[in-house]
Amino acid sequence: MTTRPDPVQPADAEALTLARDLLQSARHAALAVIDPETGTPGISRIAFGLDPQGCPLTLVSALAAHRAALAAQPAAAVMVGEPGEKGDPLTHPRLMIRVMAEFVDRSAPDHAAIRDHWLTDHPKAKLYVDFADFSFVRLRPVSALLNGGFARAYRLSPEDLVPAPN
Amino acid sequence: MTTRPDPVQPADAEALTLARDLLQSARHAALAVIDPETGTPGISRIAFGLDPQGCPLTLVSALAAHRAALAAQPAAAVMVGEPGEKGDPLTHPRLMIRVMAEFVDRSAPDHAAIRDHWLTDHPKAKLYVDFADFSFVRLRPVSALLNGGFARAYRLSPEDLVPAPN
């Protein structure tokens, strides 16, 4: 019984560009997981980047609580697009993505390419990227919502988030 | 079978001060919920403040997806402490709080005090705070984790988060 119009619109060209810009420029994100001990939501800040194919990616320590959560329950959600110092933070655009986490095995054939690509965007990570207790985790999009400010919400598909080939 | 030392320490005086400062200065936050349709995590940016007793509080629109999620499943998590423009965002302190959401009924005796207190910290909200489809929701802390940067994590209780009386 829906009595209101759906406030979320399909993405237009401007929304697609904004969503891809947010993804490509983000170096950190907020991650929502389900805590395996309590079954309730957990939240944390993560390092964020893209793999060479444009799939969202993070690098996590074995000490982080969200690492255990993602290993136990790969369904998660991630938000990029930090408000600036000025203006109303709720009008600043942000992209919220439902994802499935996929750990990248260190012996996987594409691990070296992922590592090199990550270090291009996160040069300080060279201090710890090769430690045995750090792992890359792909955050493969299931669906996404772009909020460009009040009354400007757009639904996006996983394909919408992939950068156009050069 | 724990083979590592627990990386999380009990909070000391410095950690308590930092946690309370993050809470008091935050005007927005990231919120993790469980999506009632899929049972998987959802994430969004919310307006954030404290009620007159120092309890975390948000003001939500009925159009927001997280409003329906909180109504269906009040267990949630909130993160405050935005990284600045400079420096490594993962070394910027942030406070992650597991909460239970409690909607504040507009006819509740303390609604007027909550509304007035909110408008002091969020003056622009006077444009919509009295709209029928906006609700205050207390985010009552269950437990909290302060991350002050690499290897500086502290566990806090709900009592730790309440500001000291003047």
HADDOCK unambig.tbl for C-alpha pairs under 7 A between the chains (distance, minus, plus):
assign (segid A and resid 28 and name CA) (segid B and resid 89 and name CA) 6.82 0.50 0.50
assign (segid A and resid 32 and name CA) (segid B and resid 32 and name CA) 5.26 0.50 0.50
assign (segid A and resid 32 and name CA) (segid B and resid 41 and name CA) 5.90 0.50 0.50
assign (segid A and resid 32 and name CA) (segid B and resid 42 and name CA) 6.61 0.50 0.50
assign (segid A and resid 32 and name CA) (segid B and resid 43 and name CA) 6.07 0.50 0.50
assign (segid A and resid 33 and name CA) (segid B and resid 41 and name CA) 5.81 0.50 0.50
assign (segid A and resid 34 and name CA) (segid B and resid 41 and name CA) 6.54 0.50 0.50
assign (segid A and resid 40 and name CA) (segid B and resid 75 and name CA) 5.97 0.50 0.50
assign (segid A and resid 40 and name CA) (segid B and resid 76 and name CA) 6.64 0.50 0.50
assign (segid A and resid 41 and name CA) (segid B and resid 32 and name CA) 5.89 0.50 0.50
assign (segid A and resid 41 and name CA) (segid B and resid 33 and name CA) 5.81 0.50 0.50
assign (segid A and resid 41 and name CA) (segid B and resid 34 and name CA) 6.55 0.50 0.50
assign (segid A and resid 41 and name CA) (segid B and resid 41 and name CA) 6.80 0.50 0.50
assign (segid A and resid 41 and name CA) (segid B and resid 75 and name CA) 6.84 0.50 0.50
assign (segid A and resid 41 and name CA) (segid B and resid 76 and name CA) 5.22 0.50 0.50
assign (segid A and resid 41 and name CA) (segid B and resid 77 and name CA) 5.69 0.50 0.50
assign (segid A and resid 42 and name CA) (segid B and resid 32 and name CA) 6.59 0.50 0.50
assign (segid A and resid 42 and name CA) (segid B and resid 77 and name CA) 5.50 0.50 0.50
assign (segid A and resid 42 and name CA) (segid B and resid 98 and name CA) 6.89 0.50 0.50
assign (segid A and resid 43 and name CA) (segid B and resid 32 and name CA) 6.07 0.50 0.50
assign (segid A and resid 43 and name CA) (segid B and resid 77 and name CA) 5.99 0.50 0.50
assign (segid A and resid 43 and name CA) (segid B and resid 78 and name CA) 6.63 0.50 0.50
assign (segid A and resid 43 and name CA) (segid B and resid 79 and name CA) 6.61 0.50 0.50
assign (segid A and resid 43 and name CA) (segid B and resid 96 and name CA) 6.51 0.50 0.50
assign (segid A and resid 44 and name CA) (segid B and resid 96 and name CA) 6.75 0.50 0.50
assign (segid A and resid 75 and name CA) (segid B and resid 40 and name CA) 5.97 0.50 0.50
assign (segid A and resid 75 and name CA) (segid B and resid 41 and name CA) 6.84 0.50 0.50
assign (segid A and resid 76 and name CA) (segid B and resid 40 and name CA) 6.64 0.50 0.50
assign (segid A and resid 76 and name CA) (segid B and resid 41 and name CA) 5.22 0.50 0.50
assign (segid A and resid 77 and name CA) (segid B and resid 41 and name CA) 5.69 0.50 0.50
assign (segid A and resid 77 and name CA) (segid B and resid 42 and name CA) 5.51 0.50 0.50
assign (segid A and resid 77 and name CA) (segid B and resid 43 and name CA) 6.00 0.50 0.50
assign (segid A and resid 78 and name CA) (segid B and resid 43 and name CA) 6.63 0.50 0.50
assign (segid A and resid 79 and name CA) (segid B and resid 43 and name CA) 6.61 0.50 0.50
assign (segid A and resid 89 and name CA) (segid B and resid 28 and name CA) 6.82 0.50 0.50
assign (segid A and resid 96 and name CA) (segid B and resid 43 and name CA) 6.51 0.50 0.50
assign (segid A and resid 96 and name CA) (segid B and resid 44 and name CA) 6.75 0.50 0.50
assign (segid A and resid 98 and name CA) (segid B and resid 42 and name CA) 6.90 0.50 0.50
